Structures are given as C-alpha cells and as structure tokens.
Amino acid sequence: MASINKDIKNKLYALVECLADNYGFDVDEAFDHIADGTDVNHIAGFLQKEEEKPVKEKVSPLEQARKNVALWTKKLEADKFKDDDAKEKHIAKLDKEKAKLEKLEPPPPKKEEKPKKEEKPKKEEKPKKEEEKEKRIKRMSPALSSQLKTILENDDLEINDKLKKEFVKYVDDLSDDAFKVSGLADHMRAFSKTKVVVNLNKDLDEILGSSVEEPASLSLKDLQSITVVASVEPTGTFWDADKGRFVTGPDSEEDEDIEEITFDGKTYGVGEKSGRVYLEVNDKDVFQGFIGVGKFHGMTR
C-alpha cells in the first residue's frame, strides 16, 4: 500500500467509492483489498490521465467520406466477398457514402465571366426622303413658253421667268382629275386668269364693259367648280369668266373648326365648313381667300 503514490491512491479510492455506491459494499475494505492484491504498475496504467494517452487526429466528415469511398471502391474492385449478399450490401453502403460525399463536396468555383463588350450604338438611319412626285412639266420648252406668252398677253400680262416657274408649280399642284380634264392650253388660260387682279374701286364699266353688280354668293363647291376664275378686289371676290359675273364664297361661321394647312411655304388656317383661308398677321387672322380657288387653287385638305 505504501508503494502506491498519493495521486494514484486518490484516483483508485474514487473509483472504488463509485463502485461501492452502486453495489453496496464497504469502500475502505475493498480499497485495501485492491491496493494489496493488485500490481501497482497495472493500476497506474489505467489510471493515467486521459490527456497523456495518444490523441487521434480528428478527421473532417468530408475527408472521412473521401477515404471511405476510396477504400470501399478498392475493396469492390478486388471482389473478394464471401457471397453475393455480402457484395450487394457493400455496394449499397458504397452508394450511400458516395451520395453523402456529393453533399459534402464544396461546389466548384464559378468561372469569372468576362465583361461583355459594350455594344456600339447603332447609327440612326436617316429618314428616307419621300419620293419626289414626277413633274408634269419637266422644263419649259421654247414652244410652251411661246404659247404661255401669247395667253398671258391676252390678259395684259408680260411673261417672265417668275411666271414660268409659277405656272409649272400650278400644273404640278393640280389633282390628277383636274389635270386630265383639260389640255395644257386650258391650264395656261386658267393660270393667267389667277394673275389678273381687278380693283372693284376702279371704273368697272370701263374695264369690263358692264355695270357693277354685287358679287353672287356661291357655296364652296360651286365656287371651286368654276373653270376660269380671276381674283379681284376685295379679297375673296372673283370674276367668273364662264358666266361673266362677280362671285364670292361662303361667309365665316363662328362655330366652325379651323384646320392648319401648309401651302407654298406658309401655314394657313382653313375653315372646316366655309373653306375660308386665313393667315396670322400681327396676332390677327387675316382673310386671304378660299381653298381650291384662285391663288389657292392647288391647296387641298
């Protein structure tokens, strides 16, 4: 008993005391029996501190699963099983471990996506120019110029380059129906009449050889149907060469809508019902004539 050192004695006594509590024997008597009849070195061996025993290195679940799969795969390839049942159980165990390994394996690192090249903005396509309408008179030939000169002289007008260009535009502005209904000579005469301006304040008896009459008020449709009409003063009054009379169009209507129409480079306001044409001058709408008549012959809605 004296050969047992104090540390071992205390640990041994504690062990015996635990057993005595469980099985109901005398602690001191049992302790003396064990101490006298047991090899001291043997007691010291199993009473060594746990920390002094070699500690196994801890293996992560992932590493353990890898080792198991590698080891069990090698065993399966060796195919040394006592029977088929043992082999099937081994395969099932290996499959289960492989599934476990798949869950534990970290996902492969994502490849860094290369930054996309910035797409160059597409060049805005320039709007295509509207196909130019084919001109009805491509050029004023000497023959056409001579014919127009004769017709203008009949209305006491002198031909010049400006009037030639205006006539070409006048013809181009005609609708297809209006152009086809008459020959080019008739269009020249109608154009010439649009350039004749008669002042009603003058002696009309002397100019027209007739007495002055109040202009007949026509509907817009009837006014537009006159074949040869000349603008006279005041604005909105015309000489109807077909019937030899002065005419005018409808009066303005207070409740009619005004539609904007661009014509000959200017923006006009046109009455929806009356067809009266207005131009804004110094913030005021100034009456200019009627749509489709006289100088506005080529204006359409």
Secondary structure as GFF3:
##gff-version 3
##sequence-region A 1 301
A	DSSP	alpha_helix	6	23	.	.	.	ID=ss1
A	DSSP	alpha_helix	27	37	.	.	.	ID=ss2
A	DSSP	alpha_helix	40	46	.	.	.	ID=ss3
A	DSSP	three_ten_helix	50	52	.	.	.	ID=ss4
A	DSSP	alpha_helix	61	78	.	.	.	ID=ss5
A	DSSP	alpha_helix	84	104	.	.	.	ID=ss6
A	DSSP	alpha_helix	142	154	.	.	.	ID=ss7
A	DSSP	alpha_helix	161	173	.	.	.	ID=ss8
A	DSSP	alpha_helix	176	181	.	.	.	ID=ss9
A	DSSP	alpha_helix	184	194	.	.	.	ID=ss10
A	DSSP	beta_strand	198	199	.	.	.	ID=ss11
A	DSSP	alpha_helix	204	208	.	.	.	ID=ss12
A	DSSP	beta_strand	216	217	.	.	.	ID=ss13
A	DSSP	alpha_helix	220	224	.	.	.	ID=ss14
A	DSSP	beta_strand	229	233	.	.	.	ID=ss15
A	DSSP	beta_strand	237	240	.	.	.	ID=ss16
A	DSSP	beta_strand	245	248	.	.	.	ID=ss17
A	DSSP	beta_strand	258	263	.	.	.	ID=ss18
A	DSSP	beta_strand	266	271	.	.	.	ID=ss19
A	DSSP	beta_strand	276	281	.	.	.	ID=ss20
A	DSSP	beta_strand	284	290	.	.	.	ID=ss21
A	DSSP	three_ten_helix	294	296	.	.	.	ID=ss22
###
